[in-house]
Amino acid sequence: MTRPPNKVLHWFKRSREAFLDAHADAADWQGRMLSGATYAFWAATRPIMEAHCHGLVLDAGSGRGAWQRTILATATTYESIDLAPRHDHVPTWIGDVCSMSQVPNGRYDTVVCHQVLEHVRRPADALEHMRRVLKPGGLLIVSVPHLSRRHELPNDYFRYTQEGLASAMSDAGFAVERIVAYGGVFAFVHHQTSMLVPGLFTGVPLIGRLLLTLNAALSWTVVRLDEVLDRAQLLPTGVIAVGRNPT
């Protein structure tokens, strides 16, 4: 017998998705400061994007198009690929990053792939296609989780260490130029609680804004704690890497 859907969980997920839709832009302070995990990710990713995101860029697995504005701050042209439109973002290419044969070879100067590889069954295929669509010498900027609850079910398959991500990229033919770990246990725990408070109260006038402001200070604090207490980065929330398509 099929179990009936949990109405509380359904309501919680719907409220969470509504918040993410309203604050889809990665640069939106309410989104990036929602938790220590989101703030640590933004703080680690932004300088990497500024330094390496140039020319014609493909956002691989673009979702809501969260990174479009950040990409265009340094790049000249933005294109994207995903399985379907999401919220108000319509991808340039509709397709799977594991088999994007419709995207021409050597088209892009940069490929950006944030928080996607854990959700595909064949990440090696995705990485090989990303290298295929890059120009010789082009760069891949990719991020993946290490500590994370199960999400986007049923399509949640993998978690990565710094060494695991570097190995996967090398196997796909990339020359790995940079590996950065971010976040930690405090950021991970705070992310779970923040989806309840203030996540479910953001639409409440005055109270929602007050909770968001107080929570932003807490997000900053837990990230600093992780930096001090886990200097060896043994328990990061996630990992970011930059790889070059060899000439």
C-alpha positions as CSV (number, residue, x, y, z in Angstrom):
1,M,0.0,0.0,0.0
2,T,1.3,3.5,-0.9
3,R,1.8,5.7,2.1
4,P,-0.2,9.0,1.9
5,P,1.9,12.1,1.4
6,N,3.0,13.9,4.6
7,K,1.0,17.2,4.5
8,V,3.4,19.0,6.9
9,L,6.4,18.1,4.9
10,H,4.7,19.1,1.7
11,W,3.8,22.5,3.2
12,F,7.4,22.9,4.4
13,K,8.8,22.1,1.0
14,R,6.4,24.4,-0.7
15,S,7.3,27.3,1.7
16,R,11.0,26.6,1.2
17,E,10.6,26.6,-2.6
18,A,8.6,29.9,-2.5
19,F,11.5,31.5,-0.5
20,L,14.1,30.3,-2.9
21,D,12.0,31.5,-5.9
22,A,11.7,34.9,-4.3
23,H,15.5,35.1,-3.6
24,A,16.9,33.1,-6.5
25,D,19.7,35.5,-7.3
26,A,22.9,34.2,-5.7
27,A,23.9,37.8,-4.8
28,D,20.6,38.5,-3.0
29,W,21.6,39.0,0.6
30,Q,18.5,37.3,2.0
31,G,19.4,34.1,0.1
32,R,23.1,34.1,0.6
33,M,22.8,35.0,4.3
34,L,20.0,32.5,5.0
35,S,22.5,30.1,6.7
36,G,26.1,29.6,7.4
37,A,26.3,27.1,4.6
38,T,24.9,29.5,2.0
39,Y,27.1,32.3,3.2
40,A,30.2,30.2,3.3
41,F,29.5,29.0,-0.3
42,W,29.0,32.6,-1.5
43,A,32.0,33.9,0.3
44,A,34.3,31.2,-1.2
45,T,32.7,31.3,-4.7
46,R,32.5,35.0,-5.4
47,P,36.2,35.8,-5.7
48,I,36.7,32.6,-7.8
49,M,34.0,33.7,-10.2
50,E,35.4,37.3,-10.4
51,A,38.9,35.9,-11.2
52,H,38.0,33.2,-13.7
53,C,34.6,33.8,-15.2
54,H,35.1,35.5,-18.6
55,G,34.0,35.6,-22.2
56,L,31.1,33.4,-23.4
57,V,29.9,31.4,-20.3
58,L,27.7,28.3,-20.0
59,D,25.8,27.8,-16.8
60,A,25.5,24.0,-16.7
61,G,22.6,22.9,-14.6
62,S,21.4,26.5,-14.3
63,G,18.2,25.9,-12.2
64,R,16.6,29.2,-11.4
65,G,19.5,31.1,-13.1
66,A,20.9,32.1,-9.7
67,W,24.3,32.9,-11.0
68,Q,23.4,34.8,-14.2
69,R,23.9,38.3,-12.7
70,T,27.2,37.3,-11.0
71,I,28.5,35.7,-14.2
72,L,27.7,38.8,-16.3
73,A,29.6,41.0,-13.9
74,T,32.8,39.8,-15.5
75,A,31.7,37.8,-18.6
76,T,30.5,39.1,-21.9
77,T,27.7,36.6,-22.7
78,Y,25.6,34.2,-20.6
79,E,24.1,30.9,-21.8
80,S,22.6,28.1,-19.8
81,I,21.4,24.5,-20.0
82,D,19.0,22.6,-17.8
83,L,16.3,19.9,-18.1
84,A,13.5,22.4,-18.1
85,P,12.7,26.0,-17.2
86,R,12.5,26.7,-13.5
87,H,10.7,29.6,-11.9
88,D,11.1,32.4,-14.4
89,H,14.5,31.2,-15.8
90,V,14.3,29.7,-19.3
91,P,17.6,27.9,-20.3
92,T,19.3,28.6,-23.6
93,W,19.5,24.9,-24.1
94,I,17.0,22.3,-22.8
95,G,18.9,19.1,-22.0
96,D,20.8,16.9,-19.7
97,V,24.4,18.0,-18.8
98,C,25.4,14.3,-19.1
99,S,24.5,14.2,-22.8
100,M,24.3,17.7,-24.1
101,S,25.1,16.8,-27.7
102,Q,23.1,19.7,-29.0
103,V,25.7,22.1,-27.6
104,P,28.6,22.7,-30.1
105,N,32.2,21.7,-29.4
106,G,34.6,24.3,-28.2
107,R,31.9,27.0,-27.9
108,Y,32.7,28.4,-24.4
109,D,35.4,30.3,-22.7
110,T,34.1,29.3,-19.3
111,V,31.7,26.7,-17.9
112,V,30.1,27.2,-14.5
113,C,28.5,24.2,-12.7
114,H,27.3,24.9,-9.2
115,Q,25.8,22.2,-7.0
116,V,24.8,19.9,-9.9
117,L,27.2,16.9,-10.1
118,E,25.7,15.3,-6.9
119,H,22.3,15.1,-8.7
120,V,23.4,13.3,-11.9
121,R,23.8,9.6,-12.2
122,R,26.9,9.8,-14.4
123,P,29.0,12.8,-13.3
124,A,31.9,11.5,-15.4
125,D,29.8,11.9,-18.5
126,A,28.8,15.4,-17.4
127,L,32.4,16.5,-16.9
128,E,33.5,15.1,-20.2
129,H,30.8,17.1,-22.0
130,M,31.8,20.2,-20.2
131,R,35.3,19.8,-21.4
132,R,34.1,19.1,-24.9
133,V,32.1,22.4,-25.1
134,L,35.0,24.4,-23.7
135,K,37.5,26.1,-26.0
136,P,41.2,24.9,-25.7
137,G,42.4,26.7,-22.6
138,G,38.9,27.3,-21.3
139,L,38.0,27.0,-17.6
140,L,35.5,25.0,-15.6
141,I,34.3,26.4,-12.3
142,V,32.5,23.6,-10.4
143,S,31.2,23.3,-6.9
144,V,29.8,20.2,-5.0
145,P,28.7,19.4,-1.5
146,H,30.6,17.4,1.1
147,L,28.3,17.8,4.1
148,S,24.6,18.0,3.1
149,R,21.3,16.5,3.9
150,R,19.6,14.5,1.2
151,H,17.7,16.9,-1.1
152,E,16.1,17.2,-4.6
153,L,15.0,13.6,-4.1
154,P,15.0,11.1,-5.7
155,N,17.9,12.6,-7.7
156,D,20.6,12.9,-5.0
157,Y,23.5,10.5,-5.6
158,F,26.9,11.7,-4.5
159,R,29.0,13.8,-2.0
160,Y,32.6,14.8,-2.7
161,T,35.9,15.4,-0.8
162,Q,38.6,17.8,-2.1
163,E,40.5,14.7,-3.4
164,G,37.4,13.1,-5.0
165,L,36.5,16.2,-7.0
166,A,40.1,16.7,-8.2
167,S,40.3,13.1,-9.2
168,A,37.0,13.2,-11.1
169,M,38.1,16.3,-13.0
170,S,41.5,14.9,-13.8
171,D,39.9,11.7,-15.1
172,A,37.7,13.8,-17.4
173,G,40.9,15.4,-18.9
174,F,41.0,18.7,-16.9
175,A,44.2,20.2,-15.5
176,V,43.0,21.1,-11.9
177,E,44.4,24.5,-11.0
178,R,42.6,25.2,-7.8
179,I,40.7,23.4,-5.0
180,V,38.9,25.4,-2.2
181,A,36.9,23.9,0.6
182,Y,34.3,26.0,2.4
183,G,32.1,25.8,5.5
184,G,32.0,23.2,8.2
185,V,29.9,21.5,10.8
186,F,28.5,24.6,12.4
187,A,27.5,26.0,9.0
188,F,25.8,22.6,8.1
189,V,23.8,22.5,11.4
190,H,22.8,26.1,11.0
191,H,21.5,25.5,7.5
192,Q,19.1,22.9,8.8
193,T,17.6,25.2,11.5
194,S,17.6,28.2,9.2
195,M,15.1,26.7,6.9
196,L,12.6,26.7,9.8
197,V,13.6,30.0,11.4
198,P,13.7,32.4,9.7
199,G,12.9,30.5,6.5
200,L,9.2,29.9,7.2
201,F,8.7,33.5,8.6
202,T,10.3,35.6,5.8
203,G,6.9,36.6,4.5
204,V,5.6,37.9,7.8
205,P,5.8,41.8,7.8
206,L,8.5,43.2,10.2
207,I,9.0,40.0,12.1
208,G,10.3,38.2,9.0
209,R,12.8,41.0,8.2
210,L,13.9,41.2,11.8
211,L,14.6,37.4,11.9
212,L,16.5,37.6,8.6
213,T,18.7,40.4,9.9
214,L,19.5,38.6,13.2
215,N,20.0,35.3,11.3
216,A,22.5,37.0,8.9
217,A,24.7,37.9,11.9
218,L,24.5,34.3,13.1
219,S,25.4,33.0,9.6
220,W,28.6,35.2,9.7
221,T,29.4,33.9,13.2
222,V,29.1,30.2,12.4
223,V,31.3,30.5,9.4
224,R,34.0,32.2,11.5
225,L,33.7,29.4,14.0
226,D,34.3,26.8,11.4
227,E,37.3,28.6,10.1
228,V,38.9,28.7,13.6
229,L,37.9,25.2,14.8
230,D,38.6,23.2,11.5
231,R,41.7,24.8,10.0
232,A,42.5,21.5,8.4
233,Q,39.1,21.5,6.6
234,L,38.4,17.9,7.5
235,L,34.6,18.6,7.6
236,P,33.8,21.2,4.9
237,T,30.3,21.9,3.8
238,G,31.5,21.8,0.2
239,V,34.3,22.1,-2.3
240,I,34.9,24.4,-5.3
241,A,37.4,23.6,-8.1
242,V,38.8,25.4,-11.1
243,G,40.0,23.2,-14.0
244,R,41.5,24.1,-17.4
245,N,40.8,22.4,-20.7
246,P,44.3,21.6,-21.9
247,T,45.3,23.2,-25.3
